[in-house]
Amino acid sequence: MPHPLLSPSFSDSSEAFGQSLRRMIVRALANGWRKAWFWHSRTRQRRALSALDARLLNDIGIDRRSDRREAAKGFWRD
């Protein structure tokens, strides 16, 4: 009787596990990349907002106080 670790069914399940693990790793990396890109984008938008003058802020319906409050938020905060 062959050793259980050398049986074809073990090899198949090991290969399936490896593929599943690779998919999980790729998914985790993709999610991390999306989150980092979202945070980067949010930071750029807040900087652009804080660079607007009072007239432009008024045009979009935001006062200077709200602008400063938004710009002071950390990149991870909504």
Phi, psi and omega in degrees: 000131182289157178295140183301327181288341181262000181287150181301324182294324177294318180298316180297316181291326178294318179294318178297320178296318179299317178295319179296318179297317178299317178299318180296319180294315179298317179298317180296318178295319179296317178296320177297319179296316179299317181296316179297319179295320178298315179296320179297316179297317179299318179297316178299318181295319180293322176295317179297319178298317182289344179276349181286146177277173185300324180296315180291322176299319179297323179299326181262006173081030179237134176269167184299323181297315178295322178300313181294322179296318179293318181293332182282346181292149174290157183298336183274352184264143176284000000 
